[in-house]
Amino acid sequence: MKRDSMIIVAAGINHRTARVEEREALAFAPAEMPPALGRLGGELGAAVLLSTCNRTELYATALDSPSLDRRLVELLNALKGVEVDLSRFYVRRHDDAVRHLYSVAAGIDSMVLGEAQILRQVREALSAATEAGSLNGVLNRLFHSALAVGKRARSETHIGRYGVSVSSTAVALARKTFGDLTERTVLVISAGSSGKLAARALAESGASRILVTNRTFARAAELARGLGGEAVPFEALPKALGASDIVISASGADSFVLGAQTVAPAVARRTGRGLLLIDIAVPRDIDPAVRDIPGVLLYDIDDLQAVSQASLRGRQKEVARVEAIIEEEVARFREWWHSLDVVPTTSSGQAVPHRHQGQPSRPPPDRHRPRGAAQGASPRPLRSRRDPHHRR
């Protein structure tokens, strides 16, 4: 089979094409990655999944066909047992797929332009595919080159000068709501990377008291020590809620962490003082029904996009410089691609790139790849979750 019969393809949804409830329906937790990649590797031959709070994207090498778009979308939906509409997805082919991943890694396709966390997330996606054995030489080259593009963008331009992430945008929203934070108590529900970034930014903003809670108390205690804050047992979350002015939640749990049954009594104890809830998790941590409680301001990940626009102008002028780097690297990747010989196929009909002699070789995929998720899961509606603190 000729090399030109195989293409690189990217299919996914992001903050521009899908609502937060649709994105959370297709979000993959770390524990879900190995079986998902195992199944995708079996179906497609090679695949990488990139799943963040703002996007879920599948990268693969495949034989092009008129039905390829629908096949990839159906695969993603089937992996999660949902039915997100086809219109919410985008599919990029070959040069456009390469350009798209480079733009993602460089931070110019993010909700917050120039965000720093995405490069780590691209690296984690590559590592997950490597461990699952779903990587081939083309995708390995693609993702390593994307990491290089991301580093170039940040070292050769000022796209990352403002250094904002979703977490720091949440802090900006807290300042906009309350002004000076020195008299405020902040509760951070998380001890993951997003929670750490938010807590650190709040501490540097002078918040007088920082409370940290997590389902694993040791992780909360470790973060609290580093910030001069206080760790709170997860069981004491309702009480801590009543003592807090600002809550930033980023746990990414598979059920709501806060619901109306927990928040309403906490607000009642605050005797008229407002409560700001900022949910930066996908899947969401806070039940949207909380918005109906008087005295509560709830912002989710989509609401933060408007806040991030305030600093957009200062970074926008750097986008053209980043795009020039991307086009240079796309051309470099294209040149490498055209240096490949005829592409043989596996017994399953999947294309496998073959290198010219003298080119560096890549390690073969792991032969012991997981077989994938169990078959027969029926589609389910978009996420409906219950507050774990509610007592019947």
N, C-alpha and C positions, 0 to 999 in steps of 0.2 A: 504493500500500500504506500502510495506516495505521501511525503511529508505534508503536502498541502491539503490532504484529506482530513487531517487532524487539526483542531483548533483549540486554543485556550478560551474558556468561557467563564464568565462570572455572572451569577444570578443572585438577587437578594432584595431586601427592603431596607430602607433607612428612614431617618427623621423627616425627610422631604416627601416620601411617598406613602408613608403609613402612620396611622395614629399610634399612640403609646400602647393601647391595649392590643393592637395587632402586632407590634414589635415584641411585646412581652410574651405573646402566644408562641412566637417563633424563637425566643431566646433560649440558648443552650447553656445550662449550668456546666461547670467543669466535669462533674461526674457523668454528664450525659454525652460528653465528647467522644470517649472511646467507642461505645457501641454505635453512635451515629456515624463516625468516620469509618468504622468497620463495615457498616452497611453501604455507605456511599462508595467506599473503595471496591466493594463487591459489585455494585451496580455500574460504576463508571470507570473502574480501573485505577483511578487516582483522584484524590479530592482533598481540599483544605476548607475548614469552616472557620469563619471569623465572626464571632458573636460578641457584641458589646451593648452598652445601654442604648446606643443609637442605631445599630445596624445588625443584621444577620446576613452574611454573604457566603455563598458556596463558590469556590474556585475549582475548576476541573479541566482536564484535557479530554476531549470527546470528538467523535466523528460528527461533523455538522449535518443537520437534517432539518426539514421544515417543522418537525415535531419536537425539536430539542428544547425550545423555550418551555413548552408545557411540561415536558418530562422533568426538567429540573425543578420547576415550581411544585409539581406533584410530589417529587421526592422530598423536598423540604417540608411540605405540609404533612406528608405521611410520617416523617420522622417524629413529629410532635403530635400527630393525631388531631390536627386542626384543619380548617378550610379557609385560610386567608385568600381573598380574591386575587385572581391573576393580575388584575389591573394595578395592584399595589406593588408588583414586582418590576424590576428592571433586569434586562439581560444584556450583557456586553460581550462582544466577540473579539477575540484575538487582540489586535493593537488597542482597541477600545477597552478591552478587559485589562490589559497591562497598564494602560494609562490610568484607568480607574483605580487599581490597587496602588499605584504610585501616588496618586492624588490623596488617597486615604492615608497612606503612610506618612505623607508630607504634612498632613493636618489641614489641607485646604478643602476637604470634603466633609469636615466635621461640623456639628452644630455650633461649636465654639471654634472659630477659625484659629488655627495654629496651636490647638491643644496638645499637650505633651504626652498624655497617657496612651494615645493610639499606637505609638511606635512599640511600646511594651506589649500591647494587645496583639499586634501583628506578629511579634516574636513568639508570643504564647500560642498563637494559632499554628505557626510553623512547628513548634515543639510538639504540640498535641498530635498533629498529623504524622510527624516523625515517629512518635511513640506508638501510634496506632497502626503504623505500616501502610498508611494510605497515600504516601508521597511518592512521586516519581521524579526523574531528573529534571523535567521541564518545570514542574511546580516548585521544586527545590530551588532551582535557579531563579525563578520568578520572585519567590518570597525573599530570598537573600538579597536580590537586587533591589526589591522594594525597601528593605531595611536600610540599604545603602543610600537610596534616594531620600528617605526620611532624614537620615543624618546629614546629608548634603544640604537639604533644604534648611535645616536649623543652623548649620555652621556657616553657610554662604549667604543667607538672607536674614532678615529680622522677623521672619514669620512667627518665631517663638518668643520674641522679645517680651510680649505682654504675659507670656507664660500662663495664660488662663486655662483652666479645665472646667468641666461641668461643676466640680466641687467648689472651685474658687468663684465661679459665677453665682453659686448658691450663697456664698458669703457676701458677695456684692448685693444680693437681694436682701439679706438680713440688714445690712447697713442702710439700704434705701428705706426699709420699713421702720427701723428703730433709731437710725442715726448712730450716735455714739453707743458702742457696745460695752463700755466699761462697767455699766451697772446691770448687765444682763447675764442670765444663767443660760447656758447652752447645753442641750442634751444631744449627744451623737449616738445614734443606734447603728453600730457597725464597728468592726475593727479591721475591715479590709482596706484595700488601697484607697478607695474613694473616701471612706470615713476618716482615714488617717490624714489625707490631704485637707479635708474640710476642717477637721479638728485643729490641725496645725495653723491653718490660716486664721481661724477664729481666735486661737490663743495669741497669735501675733497682732490681731486687731484689738486686743486688750479686754476680751470678755472676762468678767470678774470671776466666773465660776464655770468650769467645764465638767460635765458628767458624761461618762462613757459607759455604754452597756452593750453586751453581746451575749449570744446564747452560751458562748464559752467564756466563763468569767476570767480565766487566766489571760485571754487575749485582751479583754477589756482592761484588766489591771495593768498589763504591759504598756498599752497605749496611754493610759491615764498617768502612769509614772513619768513617761517621757514628756508629758504636757503640763505636769503639775496639777493634774485634774484628779477626779474621784471616780473610781470604778463602782458601778451599780449592778447588783445581781439582776439578771433578766426578769426574775419573778417580781422584782420591785419596780418594774417599769411604770405601772400606773401611778405610783407615788412620786416617782422622779418626774413624770410628765407634769404633775400639778405644780412642781417647784421650778419648772423651766419656762423661759420666755421664747426660746428658739429651739426647734427640734429639727435636726438634719438626719434623715434616715437613708441608709445606703446598704442595707443588708442583702438585698437580692434574694430573700427567702421565697419559697414556693407558695406561701400563703400570706395574707395580710398580717403585718406585725401590729398595726394600729387600726382599730375600727371605731365606729361611733360609740359602741358600748364602753370602750376604754377612755376615749377622749372626752366625751360629754361630762362625766363626773369630775375629771381633772380640771376642766374649764370652770365648772361650777365652784370649785374650791379656790379659784383664782380671783374671785370677787371683782369681776369687771375688767381685769387685766387681760389684754389680748394674747393670743398664742399663735405664733408663726410656725407652720409645719412645711418643711421643704423635703420633698420626696425625690431623691436623685437615683432611685433604684429602678432597674428593669430586670425582672418583673417588679411592679410597684409594691411598696411596703405599706402604703396607707390607703385605706378604702376611700374612694372618691365621695362616698356618702358623708364623710366628715365635713365637707364643704358647707353642708346645711346647718351646722352647729353655730349659733351666734357667738361672735368673738373669736372665731377661728379663721385664719388665712391659710389655705393649702395651695401649694404650688408643686406641680409635678415636672418631670423632665422636659415636657413640651413647653410648659410655661417659661422655662428658663431661657428659651431661645430669644425671646424679646429682650431679656436683660443683656444677653451677650451682644446684641446689635449695637449697644452703646459704645463699645470699643472696636466696632468693626472697621470704621474708616481708617483708624491708625494702622491696621494690619492689611487692609485691602490693597494698598499700593505695593505690598510685597508679593502679592499673589502672582503678578506677571513674571517676577523674577523666579518664583518657584516653578511656574509653568514652563519656563524656558529650560530649567534643569530637567523637568519631567520629559519634555520632548526630546532632549538630548539622550536621556537614558532609555526612552522607548526606542529610539533609533538604534541604540547600542544593542538592546535586547533583540530587535528585529534582525540585525546583522548576525547575531549568534544563532537565532532560529534558522535563518537561511543557510547557515553553515552545516546544519544537520543533514545526514544522508536520508535515503528512503527509510520510511518508518515501517518496521514489521509490525504484525499484530500478535497478540496472545491468542491462546486457544479460544478465549471467549470473545475474540473480535476487537479487543481494546488495543488502541495504538500505543506503541512503545518507542520513544525517540532513540535513535542510534547516533553516536557521535563519530566525527572524523577521528582518525588516529592522531594522537598527539594532544587531543583535548583532555582536560582533567575529567576523570570518571567520578561518578557519584555512587555511594553505597546502594546496593539493591534494597528494595522494600523488604520489610520484615515479613517472612513467610508465615509467621504465626499471628497474623492480624486477627483481631476479634471478629467474629462472624456477624455481629450487628444486633440491632434491636429485635425484639420478638415480633413476629408477624401477627396480623389480625387486629391491631388496635383500631378501634372505630373513631372517626373524626369526632371532636368535641367542640362545643362553642367556645368563644373567646373566654379567657380566664374569669372565673367567678370564685372568689375566695372568702374565707370566713375569718373573723378576728379571733385569734387563739385565746385571748383573754376573756372572751365572752362566756359567761356561765349560763347554761340553760336553766 
